[in-house]
Amino acid sequence: MTGFSVSLIVSNFSNVASYLSPIFETIPSKVVPAQIEKVVSLVSRTGRDLQRYDNSGYRQVVGCVPYRYKTQQVNGTESKEIEVLLISAQKGKGMLFPKGGWEIDESMEEAALRETIEEAGVTGELEEKLGRWQYKSKRHNIIHHGYMFALLVDQEFERWPEAEMRQRKWVGLDEAREVCQNWWMREALEAFVNLKCNTEEVEIEANESGNDV
């Protein structure tokens, strides 16, 4: 058995994916099968060796409020309703938004997109930062700083890294307020609602004034 073959026999598959990913990037996309590209890109990171902490020792966490527009007919008029994507908690009850540790080898935006793919199996256009929240971990005596972004979803994967341990559900804003278990995520949701509703109202008023004769 060659040394190269031995180096690939490891217990953690994500390490293999991390090793192979730079190799695939140098190969033309036509040469690499689409199935392999998906496997490499949809593998969860494990461990906290690269976890980012601030100067106070607070763990840095990032996540997203994934959303989409649902078009429906109301009294013959087409309207758009915002739906957000919630996932089940890995341990415990309730639903929440995808989030996870921000690591030292990635930007905040890259971490937010990565965690959303790993936990919820969706990706899209990362938009505004909704704010920062400070909270204490329920399982560990650690203070976290949580940053949340709005994410307009344009791709939803049938399979994703945490599909076997989480469920996901598209819900309206009122239902999201009721079932989201974390207080700081509910605040992030309200920040999202205020941002999107105010933006849409301004756009509607601008369009109406532009149509005046």
MDAnalysis code that builds the backbone (N, CA, C; Angstrom):
import MDAnalysis as mda
import numpy as np

u = mda.Universe.empty(639, n_residues=213, atom_resindex=np.repeat(np.arange(213), 3), trajectory=True)
u.add_TopologyAttr("name", ["N", "CA", "C"] * 213)
u.add_TopologyAttr("resid", np.arange(1, 214))
u.add_TopologyAttr("resname", ["MET", "THR", "GLY", "PHE", "SER", "VAL", "SER", "LEU", "ILE", "VAL", "SER", "ASN", "PHE", "SER", "ASN", "VAL", "ALA", "SER", "TYR", "LEU", "SER", "PRO", "ILE", "PHE", "GLU", "THR", "ILE", "PRO", "SER", "LYS", "VAL", "VAL", "PRO", "ALA", "GLN", "ILE", "GLU", "LYS", "VAL", "VAL", "SER", "LEU", "VAL", "SER", "ARG", "THR", "GLY", "ARG", "ASP", "LEU", "GLN", "ARG", "TYR", "ASP", "ASN", "SER", "GLY", "TYR", "ARG", "GLN", "VAL", "VAL", "GLY", "CYS", "VAL", "PRO", "TYR", "ARG", "TYR", "LYS", "THR", "GLN", "GLN", "VAL", "ASN", "GLY", "THR", "GLU", "SER", "LYS", "GLU", "ILE", "GLU", "VAL", "LEU", "LEU", "ILE", "SER", "ALA", "GLN", "LYS", "GLY", "LYS", "GLY", "MET", "LEU", "PHE", "PRO", "LYS", "GLY", "GLY", "TRP", "GLU", "ILE", "ASP", "GLU", "SER", "MET", "GLU", "GLU", "ALA", "ALA", "LEU", "ARG", "GLU", "THR", "ILE", "GLU", "GLU", "ALA", "GLY", "VAL", "THR", "GLY", "GLU", "LEU", "GLU", "GLU", "LYS", "LEU", "GLY", "ARG", "TRP", "GLN", "TYR", "LYS", "SER", "LYS", "ARG", "HIS", "ASN", "ILE", "ILE", "HIS", "HIS", "GLY", "TYR", "MET", "PHE", "ALA", "LEU", "LEU", "VAL", "ASP", "GLN", "GLU", "PHE", "GLU", "ARG", "TRP", "PRO", "GLU", "ALA", "GLU", "MET", "ARG", "GLN", "ARG", "LYS", "TRP", "VAL", "GLY", "LEU", "ASP", "GLU", "ALA", "ARG", "GLU", "VAL", "CYS", "GLN", "ASN", "TRP", "TRP", "MET", "ARG", "GLU", "ALA", "LEU", "GLU", "ALA", "PHE", "VAL", "ASN", "LEU", "LYS", "CYS", "ASN", "THR", "GLU", "GLU", "VAL", "GLU", "ILE", "GLU", "ALA", "ASN", "GLU", "SER", "GLY", "ASN", "ASP", "VAL"])
u.atoms.positions = np.array([
    [0.856, -1.204, 0.000],
    [0.000, 0.000, 0.000],
    [0.886, 1.246, 0.000],
    [0.607, 2.198, -0.859],
    [1.444, 3.389, -0.972],
    [1.174, 4.344, 0.173],
    [2.138, 5.274, 0.368],
    [1.976, 6.263, 1.422],
    [0.772, 7.143, 1.203],
    [0.463, 7.424, -0.082],
    [-0.706, 8.264, -0.385],
    [-1.986, 7.579, 0.052],
    [-2.073, 6.258, -0.203],
    [-3.268, 5.519, 0.189],
    [-3.421, 5.491, 1.698],
    [-2.309, 5.295, 2.408],
    [-2.369, 5.260, 3.861],
    [-2.854, 6.587, 4.424],
    [-2.427, 7.685, 3.807],
    [-2.809, 9.003, 4.319],
    [-4.293, 9.258, 4.205],
    [-4.974, 8.533, 3.339],
    [-6.411, 8.743, 3.174],
    [-7.234, 7.881, 4.113],
    [-6.619, 6.968, 4.833],
    [-7.365, 6.108, 5.757],
    [-7.433, 6.826, 7.094],
    [-8.459, 7.626, 7.260],
    [-8.645, 8.382, 8.492],
    [-10.055, 8.159, 8.989],
    [-10.267, 8.424, 10.264],
    [-11.577, 8.151, 10.858],
    [-12.595, 9.228, 10.554],
    [-12.171, 10.437, 10.275],
    [-13.096, 11.546, 10.067],
    [-13.181, 11.866, 8.586],
    [-14.330, 11.633, 7.971],
    [-14.475, 11.852, 6.535],
    [-14.307, 13.305, 6.154],
    [-14.668, 14.219, 7.087],
    [-14.536, 15.641, 6.761],
    [-13.082, 16.018, 6.545],
    [-12.157, 15.324, 7.216],
    [-10.744, 15.593, 6.991],
    [-10.348, 15.224, 5.571],
    [-10.905, 14.120, 5.073],
    [-10.644, 13.717, 3.694],
    [-11.167, 14.770, 2.736],
    [-12.381, 15.247, 2.992],
    [-12.970, 16.257, 2.116],
    [-12.144, 17.532, 2.125],
    [-11.680, 17.925, 3.316],
    [-10.860, 19.120, 3.409],
    [-9.555, 18.948, 2.646],
    [-9.001, 17.720, 2.667],
    [-7.750, 17.447, 1.954],
    [-7.950, 17.478, 0.438],
    [-9.091, 16.924, 0.005],
    [-9.333, 16.805, -1.429],
    [-9.857, 18.080, -2.065],
    [-10.509, 18.930, -1.273],
    [-11.156, 20.105, -1.836],
    [-10.200, 20.976, -2.647],
    [-8.986, 21.316, -2.150],
    [-8.081, 22.145, -2.981],
    [-7.674, 21.452, -4.269],
    [-7.606, 20.110, -4.245],
    [-7.252, 19.375, -5.450],
    [-8.340, 19.522, -6.498],
    [-9.598, 19.381, -6.079],
    [-10.707, 19.497, -7.021],
    [-10.799, 20.896, -7.608],
    [-10.401, 21.902, -6.818],
    [-10.487, 23.277, -7.310],
    [-9.538, 23.515, -8.475],
    [-8.471, 22.719, -8.567],
    [-7.499, 22.893, -9.651],
    [-7.851, 22.087, -10.882],
    [-8.891, 21.242, -10.783],
    [-9.291, 20.405, -11.900],
    [-10.496, 21.039, -12.582],
    [-10.539, 21.111, -13.913],
    [-11.705, 21.676, -14.610],
    [-12.984, 20.986, -14.175],
    [-14.070, 21.750, -14.061],
    [-15.327, 21.219, -13.552],
    [-15.860, 20.085, -14.409],
    [-15.513, 20.067, -15.711],
    [-16.014, 19.007, -16.567],
    [-15.385, 17.665, -16.219],
    [-14.211, 17.708, -15.594],
    [-13.514, 16.469, -15.265],
    [-14.030, 15.867, -13.971],
    [-14.443, 16.727, -13.005],
    [-14.899, 16.261, -11.704],
    [-16.393, 15.980, -11.760],
    [-16.836, 14.764, -11.445],
    [-18.270, 14.462, -11.454],
    [-19.022, 15.351, -10.488],
    [-20.264, 15.699, -10.859],
    [-21.069, 16.590, -10.023],
    [-21.311, 15.977, -8.659],
    [-21.425, 14.628, -8.592],
    [-21.676, 13.975, -7.317],
    [-20.527, 14.215, -6.347],
    [-19.285, 14.181, -6.847],
    [-18.129, 14.385, -5.989],
    [-18.079, 15.825, -5.505],
    [-18.390, 16.776, -6.391],
    [-18.382, 18.180, -6.006],
    [-19.365, 18.424, -4.870],
    [-20.542, 17.796, -4.932],
    [-21.545, 17.989, -3.898],
    [-21.094, 17.374, -2.574],
    [-20.479, 16.191, -2.643],
    [-20.011, 15.546, -1.424],
    [-18.989, 16.416, -0.714],
    [-18.043, 16.970, -1.477],
    [-16.993, 17.789, -0.887],
    [-17.574, 19.059, -0.284],
    [-18.522, 19.687, -0.974],
    [-19.053, 20.967, -0.524],
    [-20.082, 20.821, 0.585],
    [-20.646, 19.640, 0.765],
    [-21.712, 19.449, 1.745],
    [-21.279, 18.544, 2.889],
    [-20.072, 18.727, 3.376],
    [-19.582, 17.976, 4.521],
    [-19.419, 18.930, 5.686],
    [-19.955, 18.552, 6.855],
    [-19.861, 19.411, 8.027],
    [-18.445, 19.447, 8.581],
    [-18.065, 20.603, 9.061],
    [-16.842, 20.686, 9.842],
    [-17.123, 20.109, 11.219],
    [-16.111, 19.496, 11.820],
    [-16.273, 18.947, 13.158],
    [-15.171, 19.474, 14.064],
    [-15.443, 19.447, 15.383],
    [-14.455, 19.896, 16.345],
    [-14.425, 21.403, 16.473],
    [-13.671, 21.864, 17.471],
    [-13.598, 23.300, 17.745],
    [-12.161, 23.802, 17.776],
    [-11.282, 23.116, 17.069],
    [-9.876, 23.520, 17.058],
    [-9.697, 24.908, 16.454],
    [-10.558, 25.273, 15.500],
    [-10.439, 26.558, 14.823],
    [-11.458, 27.580, 15.328],
    [-12.160, 27.248, 16.399],
    [-13.204, 28.125, 16.911],
    [-12.653, 29.509, 17.267],
    [-13.414, 30.520, 16.916],
    [-13.001, 31.906, 17.162],
    [-13.604, 32.401, 18.485],
    [-12.757, 33.025, 19.306],
    [-13.177, 33.662, 20.555],
    [-12.684, 35.108, 20.540],
    [-13.387, 35.988, 21.260],
    [-12.914, 37.357, 21.340],
    [-11.946, 37.504, 22.514],
    [-11.505, 38.722, 22.788],
    [-10.514, 38.956, 23.842],
    [-11.043, 38.641, 25.237],
    [-12.357, 38.602, 25.396],
    [-12.960, 38.266, 26.691],
    [-13.221, 36.771, 26.844],
    [-12.885, 36.008, 25.805],
    [-13.125, 34.571, 25.855],
    [-14.518, 34.164, 25.441],
    [-15.268, 35.095, 24.836],
    [-16.627, 34.784, 24.393],
    [-16.579, 34.066, 23.039],
    [-17.288, 32.966, 22.944],
    [-17.332, 32.215, 21.690],
    [-18.132, 32.994, 20.645],
    [-17.614, 33.042, 19.418],
    [-18.250, 33.783, 18.334],
    [-19.090, 32.832, 17.475],
    [-20.373, 33.152, 17.355],
    [-21.342, 32.303, 16.657],
    [-22.038, 33.126, 15.588],
    [-22.282, 32.531, 14.440],
    [-22.985, 33.232, 13.356],
    [-24.082, 32.340, 12.788],
    [-25.102, 32.974, 12.249],
    [-26.191, 32.217, 11.651],
    [-27.020, 33.085, 10.724],
    [-28.111, 32.525, 10.244],
    [-28.962, 33.205, 9.265],
    [-30.436, 33.039, 9.594],
    [-31.208, 34.015, 9.146],
    [-32.663, 33.865, 9.045],
    [-32.946, 33.617, 7.567],
    [-33.042, 32.348, 7.153],
    [-33.305, 32.056, 5.740],
    [-34.768, 32.383, 5.420],
    [-34.989, 33.046, 4.286],
    [-36.365, 33.403, 3.942],
    [-36.597, 33.279, 2.443],
    [-37.875, 33.254, 2.094],
    [-38.288, 33.234, 0.693],
    [-39.630, 33.947, 0.599],
    [-40.033, 34.261, -0.634],
    [-41.337, 34.877, -0.861],
    [-42.296, 33.834, -1.425],
    [-43.428, 33.692, -0.789],
    [-44.478, 32.784, -1.251],
    [-45.563, 33.610, -1.934],
    [-45.790, 33.329, -3.202],
    [-46.793, 34.064, -3.975],
    [-48.133, 33.367, -3.867],
    [-49.171, 34.147, -3.601],
    [-50.510, 33.580, -3.510],
    [-51.541, 34.570, -4.048],
    [-52.711, 34.026, -4.394],
    [-53.803, 34.841, -4.911],
    [-54.803, 35.139, -3.792],
    [-55.092, 36.422, -3.565],
    [-56.062, 36.838, -2.560],
    [-57.086, 37.729, -3.228],
    [-58.336, 37.214, -3.351],
    [-59.410, 37.960, -4.008],
    [-59.022, 38.420, -5.404],
    [-58.366, 37.525, -6.125],
    [-57.980, 37.826, -7.489],
    [-56.732, 38.675, -7.616],
    [-56.147, 39.042, -6.495],
    [-54.941, 39.867, -6.519],
    [-53.753, 39.049, -6.035],
    [-52.664, 39.143, -6.762],
    [-51.465, 38.404, -6.378],
    [-50.723, 39.132, -5.264],
    [-50.364, 38.394, -4.224],
    [-49.631, 38.980, -3.116],
    [-48.450, 38.089, -2.748],
    [-47.468, 38.695, -2.095],
    [-46.286, 37.963, -1.671],
    [-46.230, 37.917, -0.146],
    [-45.969, 36.728, 0.367],
    [-45.850, 36.535, 1.808],
    [-44.453, 36.005, 2.123],
    [-43.848, 36.527, 3.167],
    [-42.527, 36.061, 3.567],
    [-42.659, 34.799, 4.417],
    [-41.884, 33.787, 4.073],
    [-41.749, 32.594, 4.898],
    [-40.292, 32.476, 5.330],
    [-40.081, 31.985, 6.545],
    [-38.730, 31.758, 7.034],
    [-38.550, 30.271, 7.301],
    [-37.301, 29.832, 7.265],
    [-36.980, 28.416, 7.441],
    [-36.429, 28.177, 8.838],
    [-37.100, 27.294, 9.568],
    [-36.656, 26.889, 10.899],
    [-36.190, 25.438, 10.858],
    [-35.278, 25.091, 11.775],
    [-34.818, 23.712, 11.889],
    [-35.027, 23.243, 13.321],
    [-35.129, 21.934, 13.489],
    [-35.294, 21.382, 14.826],
    [-33.977, 21.444, 15.579],
    [-34.067, 21.605, 16.882],
    [-32.871, 21.625, 17.715],
    [-32.230, 20.244, 17.718],
    [-30.909, 20.207, 17.692],
    [-30.196, 18.937, 17.684],
    [-30.404, 18.185, 18.988],
    [-30.416, 18.913, 20.092],
    [-30.693, 18.337, 21.397],
    [-31.741, 19.193, 22.090],
    [-32.786, 18.563, 22.562],
    [-33.857, 19.313, 23.187],
    [-35.016, 19.536, 22.232],
    [-36.005, 20.290, 22.692],
    [-37.201, 20.530, 21.913],
    [-37.165, 21.926, 21.314],
    [-38.096, 22.139, 20.391],
    [-38.232, 23.461, 19.813],
    [-37.539, 23.592, 18.472],
    [-37.768, 24.747, 17.866],
    [-37.208, 25.064, 16.561],
    [-36.332, 26.304, 16.689],
    [-35.411, 26.432, 15.747],
    [-34.514, 27.586, 15.765],
    [-33.990, 27.852, 14.365],
    [-33.206, 28.899, 14.238],
    [-32.568, 29.225, 12.967],
    [-31.167, 28.600, 12.938],
    [-30.668, 28.293, 11.752],
    [-29.330, 27.698, 11.666],
    [-28.247, 28.652, 12.156],
    [-27.332, 28.120, 12.946],
    [-26.216, 28.916, 13.456],
    [-25.131, 27.972, 13.951],
    [-23.912, 28.507, 14.072],
    [-22.817, 27.691, 14.570],
    [-21.569, 28.516, 14.734],
    [-20.487, 27.860, 15.093],
    [-19.256, 28.560, 15.414],
    [-18.590, 29.224, 14.216],
    [-18.137, 30.444, 14.433],
    [-17.354, 31.184, 13.437],
    [-15.896, 30.807, 13.655],
    [-15.222, 30.307, 12.620],
    [-13.877, 29.796, 12.761],
    [-12.845, 30.773, 12.214],
    [-11.598, 30.599, 12.660],
    [-10.570, 31.610, 12.420],
    [-10.093, 31.666, 10.975],
    [-10.391, 30.639, 10.187],
    [-9.925, 30.630, 8.797],
    [-10.991, 31.074, 7.814],
    [-12.043, 31.738, 8.287],
    [-13.134, 32.165, 7.411],
    [-13.671, 33.510, 7.872],
    [-14.291, 34.222, 6.936],
    [-14.946, 35.477, 7.284],
    [-16.269, 35.182, 7.973],
    [-16.842, 36.202, 8.577],
    [-18.139, 36.032, 9.225],
    [-19.200, 35.599, 8.210],
    [-19.144, 36.191, 7.023],
    [-20.128, 35.857, 5.993],
    [-19.967, 34.411, 5.518],
    [-18.736, 33.981, 5.348],
    [-18.486, 32.595, 4.927],
    [-18.985, 31.619, 5.979],
    [-18.771, 31.945, 7.241],
    [-19.231, 31.071, 8.322],
    [-20.757, 30.981, 8.345],
    [-21.425, 32.112, 8.137],
    [-22.884, 32.120, 8.146],
    [-23.449, 31.237, 7.037],
    [-22.873, 31.337, 5.845],
    [-23.336, 30.513, 4.730],
    [-23.034, 29.035, 4.981],
    [-21.848, 28.745, 5.489],
    [-21.462, 27.354, 5.745],
    [-22.386, 26.702, 6.769],
    [-22.626, 27.396, 7.880],
    [-23.477, 26.825, 8.919],
    [-24.911, 26.610, 8.422],
    [-25.377, 27.502, 7.568],
    [-26.745, 27.367, 7.054],
    [-26.863, 26.173, 6.122],
    [-25.829, 25.925, 5.318],
    [-25.828, 24.736, 4.464],
    [-25.758, 23.478, 5.317],
    [-24.868, 23.467, 6.307],
    [-24.673, 22.274, 7.126],
    [-25.928, 21.913, 7.908],
    [-26.574, 22.909, 8.522],
    [-27.686, 22.612, 9.419],
    [-29.044, 22.598, 8.722],
    [-29.230, 23.468, 7.724],
    [-30.549, 23.600, 7.097],
    [-30.584, 23.140, 5.647],
    [-29.429, 22.965, 5.014],
    [-29.411, 22.487, 3.641],
    [-29.908, 23.480, 2.624],
    [-29.718, 24.775, 2.895],
    [-30.104, 25.807, 1.931],
    [-28.973, 26.815, 1.806],
    [-28.975, 27.533, 0.693],
    [-28.036, 28.622, 0.509],
    [-28.700, 29.678, -0.361],
    [-28.011, 30.786, -0.572],
    [-28.620, 31.856, -1.358],
    [-27.819, 33.136, -1.243],
    [-28.529, 34.260, -1.296],
    [-27.884, 35.576, -1.261],
    [-27.864, 36.095, 0.173],
    [-26.656, 36.225, 0.716],
    [-26.516, 36.747, 2.075],
    [-26.735, 38.255, 2.051],
    [-27.615, 38.725, 2.903],
    [-27.984, 40.143, 2.897],
    [-27.504, 40.844, 4.176],
    [-28.349, 41.676, 4.750],
    [-27.934, 42.526, 5.857],
    [-27.642, 41.737, 7.131],
    [-26.689, 42.278, 7.903],
    [-26.474, 41.758, 9.253],
    [-27.596, 42.307, 10.137],
    [-28.219, 41.434, 10.910],
    [-29.377, 41.822, 11.709],
    [-28.988, 42.329, 13.093],
    [-27.791, 42.024, 13.540],
    [-27.358, 42.497, 14.847],
    [-26.476, 41.487, 15.551],
    [-26.131, 41.811, 16.798],
    [-25.335, 40.932, 17.637],
    [-26.027, 40.748, 18.979],
    [-26.034, 39.514, 19.461],
    [-26.667, 39.198, 20.730],
    [-25.686, 38.449, 21.629],
    [-25.800, 38.673, 22.920],
    [-24.964, 37.973, 23.893],
    [-25.837, 37.021, 24.691],
    [-25.445, 35.769, 24.768],
    [-26.238, 34.786, 25.493],
    [-25.326, 33.721, 26.087],
    [-25.849, 32.993, 27.052],
    [-25.086, 31.947, 27.724],
    [-25.525, 30.589, 27.216],
    [-24.568, 29.722, 26.964],
    [-24.858, 28.381, 26.485],
    [-25.638, 27.603, 27.537],
    [-26.616, 26.810, 27.072],
    [-27.405, 25.989, 27.991],
    [-26.625, 24.755, 28.466],
    [-25.709, 24.291, 27.625],
    [-24.988, 23.061, 27.949],
    [-23.605, 23.309, 28.533],
    [-23.042, 24.481, 28.269],
    [-21.697, 24.783, 28.754],
    [-21.699, 26.166, 29.402],
    [-20.822, 26.343, 30.350],
    [-20.731, 27.626, 31.041],
    [-19.892, 28.594, 30.219],
    [-20.401, 28.923, 29.030],
    [-19.685, 29.775, 28.094],
    [-20.616, 30.884, 27.600],
    [-20.082, 32.088, 27.518],
    [-20.830, 33.201, 26.946],
    [-20.578, 33.245, 25.444],
    [-21.641, 33.455, 24.687],
    [-21.543, 33.529, 23.233],
    [-21.914, 34.932, 22.748],
    [-21.300, 35.331, 21.652],
    [-21.765, 36.466, 20.865],
    [-22.369, 35.885, 19.586],
    [-23.652, 36.108, 19.387],
    [-24.327, 35.574, 18.211],
    [-24.627, 36.664, 17.202],
    [-24.178, 36.473, 15.968],
    [-24.450, 37.399, 14.861],
    [-25.394, 36.709, 13.877],
    [-26.393, 37.446, 13.407],
    [-27.361, 36.866, 12.480],
    [-27.478, 37.725, 11.225],
    [-27.673, 37.040, 10.091],
    [-27.847, 37.681, 8.796],
    [-29.188, 37.270, 8.196],
    [-29.714, 38.105, 7.318],
    [-30.835, 37.707, 6.469],
    [-30.269, 36.965, 5.261],
    [-30.941, 35.887, 4.861],
    [-30.492, 35.090, 3.719],
    [-31.674, 34.795, 2.799],
    [-31.645, 35.360, 1.591],
    [-32.679, 35.077, 0.600],
    [-32.322, 33.765, -0.093],
    [-33.091, 32.737, 0.165],
    [-32.774, 31.384, -0.294],
    [-33.054, 31.251, -1.787],
    [-32.084, 30.687, -2.516],
    [-32.294, 30.396, -3.928],
    [-31.967, 28.941, -4.272],
    [-31.506, 28.165, -3.291],
    [-31.214, 26.754, -3.535],
    [-31.469, 25.947, -2.261],
    [-32.209, 24.877, -2.418],
    [-32.552, 24.004, -1.292],
    [-32.136, 22.573, -1.641],
    [-31.223, 22.013, -0.859],
    [-30.691, 20.686, -1.140],
    [-31.595, 19.606, -0.549],
    [-31.740, 18.499, -1.287],
    [-32.494, 17.371, -0.769],
    [-31.719, 16.637, 0.315],
    [-30.404, 16.625, 0.188],
    [-29.543, 16.011, 1.193],
    [-28.555, 17.052, 1.688],
    [-28.324, 17.048, 2.980],
    [-27.354, 17.973, 3.558],
    [-26.734, 17.310, 4.787],
    [-25.619, 17.848, 5.298],
    [-24.854, 17.152, 6.331],
    [-25.643, 16.731, 7.560],
    [-26.562, 17.563, 8.041],
    [-27.271, 17.245, 9.283],
    [-28.714, 16.835, 9.036],
    [-28.984, 16.325, 7.845],
    [-30.355, 15.946, 7.489],
    [-30.901, 14.835, 8.388],
    [-30.030, 13.941, 8.851],
    [-30.490, 12.814, 9.667],
    [-30.768, 13.204, 11.108],
    [-30.293, 14.352, 11.539],
    [-30.497, 14.759, 12.930],
    [-31.388, 15.987, 13.078],
    [-31.790, 16.578, 11.960],
    [-32.644, 17.763, 12.035],
    [-33.790, 17.687, 11.033],
    [-34.888, 18.311, 11.384],
    [-35.989, 18.541, 10.462],
    [-36.019, 20.035, 10.136],
    [-36.551, 20.367, 8.982],
    [-36.664, 21.773, 8.607],
    [-38.095, 22.057, 8.169],
    [-38.503, 23.292, 8.348],
    [-39.897, 23.634, 8.051],
    [-39.995, 25.105, 7.674],
    [-40.663, 25.368, 6.537],
    [-40.972, 26.737, 6.134],
    [-42.246, 27.172, 6.850],
    [-42.210, 28.316, 7.507],
    [-43.365, 28.807, 8.259],
    [-43.549, 30.293, 8.016],
    [-44.749, 30.762, 8.313],
    [-45.015, 32.191, 8.265],
    [-44.397, 32.886, 9.470],
    [-44.390, 34.201, 9.448],
    [-43.721, 34.965, 10.500],
    [-44.394, 34.774, 11.852],
    [-45.720, 34.717, 11.892],
    [-46.418, 34.546, 13.170],
    [-46.085, 33.196, 13.798],
    [-46.071, 32.150, 12.993],
    [-45.743, 30.830, 13.531],
    [-44.289, 30.780, 13.987],
    [-43.420, 31.441, 13.247],
    [-42.009, 31.461, 13.634],
    [-41.833, 32.101, 15.007],
    [-42.581, 33.158, 15.269],
    [-42.499, 33.813, 16.577],
    [-42.914, 32.865, 17.697],
    [-43.884, 32.002, 17.423],
    [-44.408, 31.108, 18.445],
    [-43.484, 29.923, 18.733],
    [-42.866, 29.367, 17.693],
    [-42.149, 28.106, 17.877],
    [-40.643, 28.273, 18.048],
    [-40.099, 29.427, 17.717],
    [-38.652, 29.633, 17.866],
    [-38.307, 29.641, 19.356],
    [-37.405, 28.762, 19.778],
    [-37.193, 28.547, 21.207],
    [-36.210, 29.520, 21.854],
    [-35.326, 30.128, 21.101],
    [-34.300, 30.985, 21.682],
    [-34.739, 32.448, 21.674],
    [-34.643, 33.091, 22.844],
    [-35.100, 34.480, 22.950],
    [-34.323, 35.387, 22.003],
    [-33.020, 35.160, 21.870],
    [-32.216, 36.064, 21.054],
    [-32.492, 35.850, 19.573],
    [-32.879, 34.635, 19.195],
    [-33.262, 34.395, 17.805],
    [-34.614, 35.017, 17.494],
    [-35.505, 35.055, 18.486],
    [-36.784, 35.746, 18.283],
    [-36.539, 37.245, 18.092],
    [-35.573, 37.775, 18.825],
    [-35.219, 39.185, 18.620],
    [-34.608, 39.408, 17.239],
    [-33.794, 38.448, 16.805],
    [-33.230, 38.539, 15.452],
    [-34.340, 38.488, 14.404],
    [-35.355, 37.673, 14.658],
    [-36.500, 37.590, 13.747],
    [-37.227, 38.924, 13.681],
    [-37.410, 39.577, 14.829],
    [-38.073, 40.880, 14.831],
    [-37.238, 41.917, 14.093],
    [-35.927, 41.842, 14.247],
    [-35.057, 42.757, 13.497],
    [-35.202, 42.514, 12.004],
    [-35.316, 41.243, 11.632],
    [-35.523, 40.887, 10.224],
    [-36.864, 41.435, 9.719],
    [-37.918, 41.238, 10.493],
    [-39.253, 41.698, 10.095],
    [-39.269, 43.223, 9.937],
    [-38.696, 43.921, 10.906],
    [-38.668, 45.386, 10.826],
    [-37.897, 45.857, 9.597],
    [-36.802, 45.187, 9.308],
    [-35.990, 45.563, 8.153],
    [-36.733, 45.321, 6.853],
    [-37.308, 44.148, 6.692],
    [-37.965, 43.795, 5.430],
    [-39.275, 44.545, 5.238],
    [-40.053, 44.683, 6.292],
    [-41.342, 45.376, 6.157],
    [-41.121, 46.849, 5.847],
    [-40.192, 47.478, 6.532],
    [-39.921, 48.901, 6.274],
    [-39.392, 49.114, 4.866],
    [-38.542, 48.212, 4.413],
    [-37.984, 48.318, 3.062],
    [-39.070, 48.176, 2.018],
    [-39.951, 47.197, 2.206],
    [-41.011, 46.964, 1.227],
    [-42.003, 48.112, 1.203],
    [-42.307, 48.706, 2.378],
    [-43.224, 49.839, 2.418],
    [-42.652, 51.026, 1.649],
    [-41.355, 51.258, 1.793],
    [-40.712, 52.354, 1.064],
    [-40.786, 52.105, -0.434],
    [-40.548, 50.861, -0.859],
    [-40.603, 50.528, -2.276],
    [-42.009, 50.722, -2.833],
    [-43.020, 50.299, -2.055],
    [-44.409, 50.443, -2.509],
    [-44.765, 51.918, -2.663],
    [-44.388, 52.739, -1.659],
    [-44.686, 54.169, -1.724],
    [-43.984, 54.817, -2.913],
    [-42.760, 54.399, -3.186],
    [-42.023, 54.950, -4.326],
    [-42.694, 54.602, -5.643],
    [-43.162, 53.351, -5.755],
    [-43.841, 52.929, -6.970],
    [-45.155, 53.664, -7.171],
    [-45.901, 53.859, -6.074],
    [-47.184, 54.555, -6.173],
    [-46.982, 56.032, -6.580],
    [-45.987, 56.668, -6.004],
    [-45.746, 58.064, -6.356],
    [-45.265, 58.210, -7.782],
    [-44.573, 57.187, -8.272],
    [-44.077, 57.226, -9.643],
    [-45.185, 57.036, -10.651],
    [-46.304, 56.418, -10.215],
    [-47.430, 56.184, -11.116],
    [-48.422, 57.346, -11.132],
    [-48.236, 58.319, -10.246],
    [-49.165, 59.453, -10.209],
    [-49.017, 60.308, -11.472],
    [-50.129, 60.821, -11.937],
    [-50.117, 61.675, -13.136],
    [-50.251, 63.141, -12.711],
])
